[in-house]
Amino acid sequence: MTDHDLPLPSPASRALVVEHARAVSDLVDRQALTLESLLATLRSTRLDDRAARTLATEIAASAMVEIRTETDQQRSLLLEPVVGAFARLRNDLRPLVRFGDLDVQFVEPPATGRALPGEVAHAARAIVRSAVLALVDSGRSSRVRIQWDCDGLNLLIGIRDDGAGELTVHDDSLRPIAERVAALDGSLDVASTPGWGSDVAVTLPLDPPAEPGSLDESVALSPREREVLRLVASGARNRSIAQALGISENTVKFHVSNLLRKAGAATRAELTALAR
């Protein structure tokens, strides 16, 4: 039996695969943030050894409880007030901000802003966390300003630092952000001034993105390629796609390579954008 003879997964099963991929991504994200927070606490010159150990234990315990009790599926079913979603972001970053070397300024969104779909709220927090972790890793920024706003149709995210001002939209550190933004039909812009810092602007639509299909109108795709494209555009990675379609990861890579070639795309993020 070839992979073309296998039954196609139902929309419900595909949705579960996508939710699983998001859950794994969120887990990795939060683990990285927890580790950075632990290191910042243990290295802090503002705390003695006993206080640092106590606080590090509290951070680790809190992270374990949250990982065990909170899932992406639960969040995706709810609407979050924009101020509440922003407060959760501040809470995520509090240990790193309090005891790290990076000075973070938060600019609150308007309380009257439209509530955020769970998927958008989750992605927005992940985008900011990824950006802050990248700045911490670079060690070239001492101050960063995080701002959220809402124009009724989109969530507007602004992240500005005082680093070397060499960041571009093609920078490797922004690749995870670019993929998340593309998956939600959003836009990503970067403006940098050498010696003065960089300004990252992200726009995320608050309404669900349209189903991929524009490539079908201009490029000949097989039924299997259309299924792979749909899952790639939803944010699923190769392993999740292979499990959903009952094929090997190598076969998925083969289909993705063909899709990139047919669409004239250089990256998965670009392929996702073209699919929409």
C-alpha positions in Angstrom: 0.0 0.0 0.0 1.4 3.4 -0.9 0.9 6.6 1.0 -1.6 7.7 -1.7 -3.9 4.7 -0.8 -4.1 5.7 2.9 -7.4 7.4 4.0 -7.2 11.2 4.5 -7.5 12.4 8.1 -10.7 14.1 9.1 -10.7 17.9 9.8 -11.1 17.1 13.5 -8.0 14.9 13.6 -6.0 17.5 11.7 -7.1 20.1 14.2 -5.8 17.8 17.0 -2.4 17.5 15.3 -2.1 21.3 15.0 -3.1 21.8 18.7 -0.5 19.2 19.7 2.2 21.0 17.7 1.3 24.3 19.4 1.4 22.6 22.8 4.9 21.2 22.2 6.1 24.6 20.9 4.6 26.4 23.9 6.2 23.9 26.3 9.7 24.4 24.7 9.2 28.2 24.9 8.2 28.2 28.5 11.0 25.8 29.5 13.6 28.2 27.9 12.1 31.2 29.7 12.1 29.3 33.0 15.7 28.3 32.6 16.7 31.9 31.7 14.8 33.1 34.8 16.5 30.5 37.0 19.9 31.5 35.8 19.1 35.2 36.2 18.0 34.6 39.8 21.0 32.5 40.8 23.4 34.9 39.2 21.8 38.0 40.7 24.0 40.2 42.9 20.9 41.6 44.6 20.1 38.3 46.4 22.1 36.3 48.9 22.5 32.6 48.4 19.6 31.6 50.6 17.2 34.1 49.0 18.3 33.1 45.5 17.7 29.4 46.2 14.3 30.1 47.7 13.2 32.2 44.7 14.6 29.7 42.2 12.7 26.9 43.9 9.5 29.0 43.6 10.0 29.7 39.9 10.7 26.1 39.2 7.6 24.9 41.2 5.4 27.5 39.6 6.5 26.4 36.1 5.9 22.8 36.8 2.4 23.4 38.1 1.6 25.5 35.0 2.9 23.0 32.6 0.8 20.2 34.3 -2.4 22.1 34.5 -2.6 24.4 31.4 -2.9 23.3 27.8 -3.1 25.1 24.5 -6.5 23.4 23.7 -8.0 25.1 26.8 -6.7 28.5 25.9 -7.7 28.2 22.2 -11.4 27.8 23.2 -11.5 31.1 25.0 -11.4 34.8 24.3 -8.9 36.7 26.4 -9.3 40.4 27.3 -6.3 42.2 25.7 -5.3 43.6 29.1 -5.5 40.2 30.7 -3.4 38.6 27.9 -0.8 41.4 28.4 -0.8 40.8 32.1 0.0 37.2 31.6 2.9 38.2 29.4 4.2 40.5 32.1 3.9 37.6 34.6 5.8 35.3 32.3 8.7 37.7 32.1 8.7 39.0 35.7 11.5 36.8 37.1 13.8 37.5 34.1 13.0 41.2 34.2 13.4 41.5 37.9 16.7 39.7 38.3 18.2 39.9 34.8 20.4 42.6 33.2 17.7 43.6 30.7 15.6 46.6 31.5 12.1 46.0 30.1 9.4 48.7 29.8 5.8 47.6 29.3 3.3 49.8 27.5 -0.2 48.7 28.4 -2.8 48.1 25.7 -6.1 50.1 25.9 -8.6 48.4 28.3 -11.3 49.0 25.7 -9.4 46.9 23.1 -11.2 44.0 21.4 -10.8 40.6 23.2 -8.2 38.3 21.6 -8.9 34.8 20.3 -6.9 32.3 22.3 -4.8 31.4 19.3 -3.8 35.1 18.8 -3.2 35.7 22.5 -0.9 32.7 22.7 1.0 33.6 19.6 1.5 37.2 20.7 3.0 36.1 24.0 5.2 33.5 22.3 6.4 36.2 19.8 7.4 38.6 22.6 9.0 35.8 24.7 11.1 34.7 21.7 12.2 38.3 21.0 13.2 38.9 24.6 15.1 35.6 24.8 16.9 36.5 21.6 17.9 39.9 23.1 19.1 38.2 26.2 21.2 35.7 24.2 22.7 38.5 22.1 23.9 40.4 25.2 24.0 43.6 23.1 20.8 45.2 24.4 20.3 46.8 27.8 16.8 48.1 27.4 13.7 46.9 25.5 10.2 48.5 25.2 7.2 46.2 24.6 3.9 47.7 23.5 0.6 46.2 22.5 -2.3 48.0 20.9 -5.5 47.1 19.1 -7.1 48.8 16.1 -10.3 46.7 16.3 -9.2 44.4 13.5 -5.6 43.6 14.5 -3.4 43.2 17.5 -0.4 45.5 17.1 2.9 44.5 18.8 5.9 46.8 19.0 9.3 45.6 20.4 12.1 48.2 20.4 15.6 47.8 21.8 18.7 49.9 22.3 21.1 47.4 20.7 23.5 47.6 17.8 20.7 48.4 15.3 21.8 45.7 12.9 18.6 43.5 13.0 16.8 42.8 9.7 13.6 40.9 8.9 15.8 38.0 7.6 17.8 37.6 10.8 17.9 34.0 12.0 16.8 35.1 15.5 13.5 36.3 14.0 12.8 33.1 12.2 10.5 31.6 14.9 8.6 34.9 15.1 8.3 35.1 11.3 6.8 31.6 11.1 4.2 32.3 13.8 3.2 35.6 12.2 2.9 34.0 8.8 0.8 31.2 10.2 -1.8 33.8 11.4 -1.8 35.8 8.2 0.1 38.6 10.0 2.9 41.0 9.0 6.4 41.5 10.3 8.4 44.6 9.8 11.9 45.6 11.2 13.4 49.0 11.2 17.0 49.4 12.4 19.3 52.4 12.9 23.0 51.4 13.4 24.1 52.4 16.9 20.5 53.2 18.1 18.6 50.0 18.1 15.9 48.1 16.2 12.1 48.4 16.1 10.1 45.2 15.4 6.5 45.7 14.4 4.1 42.8 14.2 0.4 42.9 13.1 -1.8 39.9 13.9 -5.4 39.8 12.5 -8.0 39.0 15.2 -10.2 37.1 12.8 -9.3 33.5 11.6 -7.1 33.3 8.5 -8.7 32.0 5.3 -8.1 28.3 4.4 -5.1 27.9 2.1 -6.0 27.4 -1.5 -4.6 30.2 -3.7 -1.8 27.9 -4.9 -4.3 25.4 -6.2 -5.5 28.1 -8.6 -2.0 28.8 -10.1 0.0 25.7 -9.4 -0.9 22.0 -10.1 -0.9 20.1 -6.8 -1.6 16.5 -6.1 -4.2 15.6 -3.5 -1.4 14.6 -1.1 0.5 17.9 -1.7 -2.7 19.8 -0.9 -3.0 18.0 2.4 0.6 18.6 3.3 0.2 22.3 2.3 -2.8 22.7 4.5 -1.0 21.3 7.5 2.2 23.3 6.8 0.1 26.5 6.6 -1.5 25.7 9.9 1.9 25.6 11.6 2.4 21.8 12.0 5.9 20.5 11.7 7.1 17.5 9.7 6.7 14.9 12.5 3.1 16.0 13.2 2.3 16.0 9.5 3.7 12.5 9.1 1.6 11.2 12.0 -1.6 12.9 10.7 -1.2 11.5 7.2 0.3 8.1 8.1 3.4 8.6 6.1 7.1 8.9 6.9 8.9 12.1 7.8 11.1 11.6 4.7 8.0 11.5 2.5 6.8 14.7 4.2 10.1 16.4 3.4 9.8 15.2 -0.2 6.4 16.8 -0.5 7.4 20.0 1.2 10.4 20.3 -1.1 8.2 19.9 -4.1 5.8 22.5 -2.7 8.6 25.0 -2.2 9.8 24.4 -5.7 6.4 24.7 -7.3 5.5 27.8 -5.4 8.9 29.4 -5.9 9.3 29.9 -2.1 12.5 29.8 -0.2 11.1 29.0 3.3 8.1 27.4 5.0 7.0 30.8 6.2 7.0 32.1 2.6 5.2 29.0 1.4 2.6 29.6 4.1 2.2 33.2 3.1 1.7 32.2 -0.6 -0.8 29.5 0.4 -3.0 32.1 2.0 
